[in-house]
Structure formats: C-alpha cells, structure tokens
Amino acid sequence: MCGIVGYLGRRDAFPILITGLKRLEYRGYDSAGVALRNNGHINIEKQVGKIAALEQLIGDKEMNGNLGIAHTRWATHGEPNQVNAHPHSDSNGDVVLVHNGIIENYDSLRQMLIEKGHSFETETDTEIIAHLIEEFCKTESNFEDAFRAALLELEGTYGLALITRHEPEKLFAARKGSPLVIGVGEKEFLVASDASAIIAHTRDVIYLEDGEIAIISQDGYLTKTIENEVIEKAIERVTFDLDRIEKAGYEHFMLKEIYEQPRTVADCMRGRLIAEEGVSRLGGLNNILHNVVRARKIFITACGTSYHAGLIGEYMLEEYCRIPVEVEYASEFRYRDPIITDDHLVVAVSQSGETADTLAALREAKRKGATVMGIVNQVGSTIARETHGGTYIHAGPEIGVASTKAFTSQVTALSLLNVMIARTKTMSAEMGRRIIQEMQELPEKVEKALKCDELVQEISHVFKDRSNFLYLGRGYNFPVALEGALKLKEISYIHAEGYPAAEMKHGPIALIDEDMPVVVIATKDSTYDKIISNIQEVKARKGRVIAVVSEGDDKLKGEVDYTIPIPTTFNFLQPIISIVPLQLLSYHIAVMRGCNVDQPRNLAKSVTVE
C-alpha cells in the first residue's frame, strides 16, 4: 500500500525522504512526490511512475529544507497521474499533506466545501482533507485545533503526515486504521508508514494507535488523542537489520526470500520445540493458554496467501485436535455477523499485522467476547498489539509483494499451535516426539527441495507463453494448489486456478486440451491413488501435466510430461515443502515474461484499506 515518510531535524530532509521512499518501494505504488519547507515556502514536486522518475523530474533543482514529507501512492480515488499524486495542498498552499487510506465520506465533504467556495484540482479523496483543515482554520483559534476538528469529520481510514505554513517548525501526524510509526533520533524525528523507511537513522520508535495524533518539533514530540487528551507513549526498539531488506546478490527480492525459507522455517521453530516431551511451546500464548486449549471452536481469519495457510491450519487442527475449525476470508467475516461466543478462539493471520480486513475481523471477534490470537510477522504491528496473545513467525522483512517465506512460516506456526493443543488432548507423547523430529528436519528438507530450481527453469521455459494454468491437489495439498495458482497470477499475469483434484470433473475439465498445463501436487499420502486417477483423466484429454512427486516415486515418470521430486514429511507439514517448486515456477515464468517480479502491477504488499 501507499508509503509515507516525514522528516524534521537539522539535516537536509530531501535525501532522507527519497531514501526512505526507496525502502518502501516493495509496498507497490504508481506515483511519488515530496514536499519541503524552506524559507517560508513549501515546495512540492511529484511525478507519475517510479521514484526514479521523480528524481529525474527534480534534476538539479534545489531541494533544501530540514522539514519535509514524501509519499508513494497506490491509486484508489482517481487514476494514477501527476495531478493525483501526493502531496496535496489546500487552496493557498498553506496546508500540505500525504495520506494513506480511504476517506469514505469524501464525496459529501467535497460537496460541502464546494458550496463554501472551495475548488479542487484532483480526483482524490486526500485533497479534501487539506481543504477541510483550511476551512476549520477560519473558525478555530489555532492550527492544532483546526487539524483535530477536521479529523473528527473524516469517516474511513487514514495515516497522515502534514506540514503547514501556519506552524512552520512542526510536523503533524495522525492515524486511524493505517499504520504510522515515529522514529526518535538525536534531535531529529521521522514519521513513516513502515519502520523499514527509518531504521537507517534510528531504531527507537513509537507506534501511533488509532485515534491518535503527534505534534513534532525540534524540542520533541507530543502525542494526543483526537479529542485532545495527552498520551504518554513508550519508546520501543526495532531489532531487524538493514541487510535483511537488501537483495544480497539475488536478482529479485522474491528469489532471495524463496531461498531464505530453510532459515525462516527454522527461525519460526527456534526455542519452541521440546523434543524429549514431544510438545511445542508458544510463549506469546501463556496469558491465554487455558482459553486456547479449551476452545470449543476455532475461527481462522485471513486474506490472500495467509488465508491459504489458514486452510492448512484448519485441516491439521481438526485432524489432530478434534476441534471444529472454520477458515474465513477476513473481508467477509465481519459483515456476515458470524456466531461467536466467549468459548471460541479466533486466530488472525497476517504477514504485515496491518491488513485492514483482518484487523476489522479481529475487532469484531473481540467485541463478541472471543479470545483472539494473532500469527503475524511484523513485530509491533497493530494486530500484534490488539490481540489477547499470539506468536510471531520471525520470517524477517518480506519485501517481495508476492508472499513466499511468510507463507511457509505461517504454516510452521500453525503446526506448532497444532502440536501444542493436540498434546493436551489425545495425542500421545510418542506421536508428539515423532512429529517434533519431523519438524526439526524441515529446514534441511526445504533446502533439498530448492535443488529443483534448474529443472523448474526448464519447465518454465516450455510453458511461459501459456494463457491458462490449472493447479490440482487433494487433502493438505489442495491449499498448496490454491497458493501455487495465486503466485502465478500475481507476478506473471497468467490466469490460473487452483482446485481440489476431484472437483475437476465438476467443471474445469472442460478447459483441458493440449494447450492447458496442469500442475498436480501428487506426493505420496492417503490420497495418492485418487490423485493418480485424476492425472489419468487429464492425460486422456491431452492435458500437459507437471507433477510434484515424492522423492523416489517413479510411478508417474511415464504417465506425465514432467515430474519434480521433493522430500516428504508428515502429512500436515508437507505443504511447507510442496509449495517450494510452485513458488519457483511462478518466479521463473514471470522473469521470462519480463514482468516486474517484486512489484507486480496493481498489487500492494500490505492492504491497509478495505
């Protein structure tokens, strides 16, 4: 989603702002802009396209000043063009701001402001915020009161950074539903939508909560509620390193993150496996442990890739813990008025911890009395702070928009939860020890699965120009088929669908001909014989089959066009390995098609608006 960076200090702001924006490029955007205050003026420069286009536009122009804001925009209201790019200002250029989020009542506010004599240059909802503040400046005694009064009129979500000629030495920020972090340095302060934009300058941060504003000056910062109540905020420490968000010699972040999975899976399990007892422990659940293990029903709510991880979680928790589980798209969960009671557990799964729909779903669950836990990657994120307890997946920053290592780490975290609950119920210590042994071997097996890369590249070259793909799987491998299809769609723009293999006969089989590649996850498990039959149905219709198979299984070699052998493990852990060749397949096809792998069109890394 859109990126925000702001700076106030003694150094030149422009290079700090531009570098910060580049740290946020992975979030996805279509235009960029910057505003700097200097000698009583606020200079705005913005451009459609990448940050490099903005830099080219600015060229040798003097961009001086030690107070400024910058933005990368992912279009919502108004097409991506130079006019609609941020920053935006009021009628006289006195109020300049950048905005993440969506103002839901912008149309009525716009009409009201037009009636009061305002005129607008853009199609955005953001511009009305600046004009609304301008209008309140006519009636309020000071700028801060006008700022707060305007915020009270806004419906929807926003993360805001603002500079103004009314208060030329201050930087203002506000949050409702869209994340903002404030970096506290040595006589300098930064504002950003993501800590990765500021950690080169400071690791000391405070996180704004919904309904809070910050007023920042050279003397320090003051945090308040929109209603003007002063709040004391604790400074927290960001621990991840800059080298975790560099490419480290890989051509793309996505490829780097695919290859990081042996380590990230291990990091997710580190210190959480008790081999001799055959149990797992999640310290972040200690305060709610009784509610977790005694839950009468579990809901898993998530979006996109996290939803697919949740489906695997459903299968394992029902099989091993004998608890009924429902997996819900977070975007639907809150609106369908689900039946939730105080003996239910709701698990919110999100890489960023800021996904708007998932956040809204967990708040609805809390309102109805459920125990809510989070499985997130981003330390200090909103979901991590608002749940009753939870666990971090410790995957490190994921820069590629198409999630890879977060998926395998989410499944790993759900596996840890599965073993923890199952061992309090019917799972024996012996079975627990067997599973823990398999989990300890997972990093090595994921490493071994990555050795299929060269073979996958050959397959990718054959099928890179196809218009459609079908992905099939059964049991635990059905969500893997969904995730494999999503990866291909996201980054190569090829239409792909994931299906339970048996459902192919109920419609998709009509699509199969000699031009249709069908990717089948056919590792040896209880559904193996059935999946063989499904493959034969595809081949009978001249479909081209790429089968992901278990190491040593030669049965399919003469039956399909290509086999990709991978290691096998316990049934509910198999998706962590099975997804690897599908991630590589989508990556190589996208590269061969000339697609922007790390920043696919129209997509954002973290969807912080509904």
JOURKA-V922275 format. One line per field, one symbol per residue. psi: psi as a letter, one per 30 degrees, with the letter a starting at -180 (. if undefined). A space follows every 10 residues. Layout:
psi=???
This chain:
psi=llkkklkkaf lkeeeeeeee eefgeffklf lllkkkkkhf ljkkklkkal eeeeeeeebg kkilkgklll kkkjkdjklj leefllllla eggfkkllkk akjfgeeeee eeeefggklk flglfeefee eeeeeffffl fleeeeeeee effkkbkkkk kklkfeifgl kkllkjfkkk kkkjajhlkl klfkffffff elfklkkklk gllkjklffa lkkllfggkk kkkkklkkfl leffglfhfl eleeeeeeff eeeeeeeefk gfkjeffhll kjffgefgee eefgkfkkkk kllbeeeeee eeeeeeeeef fhkkkkkkke ffeffgiljk lfglkkjkkk efggkeeeee eeeeeeeggl kklkjlejkg leeefflfla kkfhflkjek ejkdfeeeee eeeeeeeeee eeffcfklee eeeeeeeeef feeeeeeeef fgeeeeeeee eegfglfkkk kkllbffefe eeeeeeeeee ffgkkkkklk effefhdfff fkaffjkjkk jhljafgeee eeeeeeeeef ggljkjkjlk kfjgefeffl ekkjklllak effefeeffe feeeeeeeee efggljefil kfllejjgl.
